[in-house]
Amino acid sequence: MSQSDQKHPAFRKLWAICAVVLISCATTKPPHETGNFKASDLVELQRLDPTIQLDIRYATSSNFMHRPLYPEARAFLQRPAAEALAKVNQELRPLGYKLLVFDGYRPWRITKQMWDSTPRANKKFVANPKTGSRHNRGCAVDLSLCELSSGKEVAMPGEYDEMSPRSYVAYTGGTPEQRAMRDLLRSKMEKHGFKVLAAEWWHFDFNDWKSYRIQDVPFDKL
């Protein structure tokens, strides 16, 4: 092939397309991990504690992707994390609240879809598929509080999955009542081994998340 052929616009376009395809192919599988990991033991939350309320918005079009990402409205966590969450839920009951879970284990392919569809300016709110999400390990949960009597979601300083400063744990806006509810959720979760994500008041990682592999198992295979 001559140098003049290589400079032709059609040739350069062909190479650009090939490069995109190669990059895409290289990132269609979860990242390779080495080391010793615990065997996965994903537990369905409502089977462990039926009083945990679910609002799995990724099974609907009511989410930032504006389309269903999950075929079913279900939530799973690794057993130690799920058992810790059940303890949080029980401690909230005397206070008149219970947990409202938005998301738990998330197959890696969904994380990749989220990353690919999120504008660069908002990527700090989604996990990079190259490193995976703690949701992919079954050790992260998105949740809030709801009233025990009515099942109504409790107002927080910001909405779930809102990509704005109102999502930050350190956000000082909103009402005193909203901040108190956010702090109550955080205190109960941290008491039982979870740590909040600084940019998302609703996202909590279990302290043992490094012990589990990234997974891409769909719900219907669990």
N, C-alpha and C positions, 0 to 999 in steps of 0.2 A: 504494500500500500504506500502510495506516494505521500509526501508531506502536504501537498496541495489538497489531497483527498481528506487528510486528517483535519485540515482547516475549514472544510466545507461545513456550513451551518447544519445541514442534515446529519452529518457525521457526529458533530458535537452534541446535537440533540439526542441522538441514539445512545451515546455514551452516558449522558445525563440520566436518561430513562433506566439504563442498565444499573447505574449506581444506586438509584432510588430503590430498585427492585432488590438489589443485593443487601442494602441496609435494612429494608423491610423484612427480608427473609431471615436476617441475622437476629431480629428482635421479635420473632413470632413465638418464641419459646421462653419459658421462665429462665432466669439467670442460673448458671451452673454453680452449685454450692458444694464445698468440701467440708469434711469434719464429721463429728459424731452428733447425731440429732436424736431426740426422743421420738418414739413411734407416735404417729398422729392418732388422736382419739377425740375426734370432733363430736360434740354433743349438741343435740337440738335443744335450745333453751327452754321452749315451752313444754318439752317432755320432762325436763328436770324441774321446772317451776312454772306451772300453767298460769300463775298469777302475773308473770311478767307480760306486759302488754307490748304488742308489736305494731310498728308502723313502717313496714319495709317499702320505702318509696322507690327503691330501685326495681321493684316488681311492677311499678306503674310508670306513667309518663310524668308524674309529679316530682321531678328531680332536675338537677342542673343540666342533665343530658337530654331532657325532654322526650325520653322514650324508655320503655321497659328494658332493663338490663338483666333481670333475673326472671326465670320462668315461673317461680313460685315465691310467695311471701313467707320465707323461712329464715331463721337465724341460728347459726352454729358458732361454738367456741370450743377450743381445746378444754378437756374436762376440768383441769385445775382452775382455769379462768372462769368457766361456766359455774362451777361450784362457788367460787368467790363472789360472782355476780349475784347468785341466789341469796347469799348472806347479806349483801347490800340491800337487796329487795326486801328481805325480811326486816331489816333494821329500819327501813323507811316506813313501814306499815303503821307503827304506833304514832308516827308524826303526821299521818294522813296522806301519805304519798306512796307511789310505786314506780318502778322503772318503766320507761317507754323506750324500746329499742328500735333504732332505725336500721342498723346493719351490724353484722358480725363477721364471720369468715367470708372472704370475697375471693373467688377464683382469679388467678393472675390475669387471665385474658380480659376480665372486666377492668382491672387496673390499667391495662394497656389501652383499652378503648377510651377510658377517661382521660388519660394523659394525652393521647393523640388528638382528642377533641377540645382540649382546654387551651385557650389563648396563652401565649407566653407570660403575659402580665399576671395571670392567675395560677400559674403552675405550682406556686408555693402551697396551694391548697390541695394538690393531688400528689400521689406518690409516683416516683419515676419507675417505670417497669424494669429498667436496667438493674435496679437494686431491690425491687419488689416492695410491697407494703406489708406492714404487720398484720393487716387484715388478711393477706394471703397466707399467713402462718396460723391463722385462727386464734390470734392473740390480741386482737384489737376490737373494740366495740364502739359504735356510735350510739349515743343515747341521751335521753333527757328524763324529766320527771313528769308524772301526770297525777291528777287528784285520784285518790283511792275511791272516793264515793262516786264520782261522775265519769272517771276515765278521761277527763279533759286535760289536754296538754298544758303544762305550766308555762307561763310567759318567761322568757329569758331575755337578756340584753340584745341578742341577735337571733335570727332564725337558723335552723339546721341547714348546713351546706351553703350558708350565705358567704360569698367571697368578698368580705369587706372587713374593716377594722373592728366591727361589732362582734366578729367571731373570736377575737383575741381574748385569752383568759384575763389579760391585764386591762381590758377595756373598761374605762371608768364611767361610760355613759349608761343610758337606760335608767330605770327607776331603782331606788334602794331595794324594793321587793324583788325585782328581777335579778339584781346582783346577789341578793341573799340566797335565792334559789340556785343560782349558778354555783355559789360557794358551798351550799349544802350538798349538792351533787358531788362536787369535787372532794369534799372532806370525807364523805362516805366511801367513795371509790378508792381514794388513797389509803384509807384505813385497811382496805382489803386487798392491797397489792397492785393497784392500778395507778398509772401516772398519766396526767392530762397532757395533751399536745398543746403547746403554747399558742398556736394559731387557730385552734378549734376547740371551743369550750366543751363540745359534745364528744370529742374523740379521746378514748383512754386506751393505753397499751398495758397489757399485763406484764408484770415484772419478769416473767420467765419466757418472753417472746423469742429470745435468741436460741432457745433450745429446740425450736421446731423449724422444719423446712418450709420454704415457699411452696405452695401447692396450686394446682390448676384443675382440681377435680370439680366438675359441675355438681349442682345440688342433687340431681337425680341419681348420682352415683354414690351418694353418702348414705 
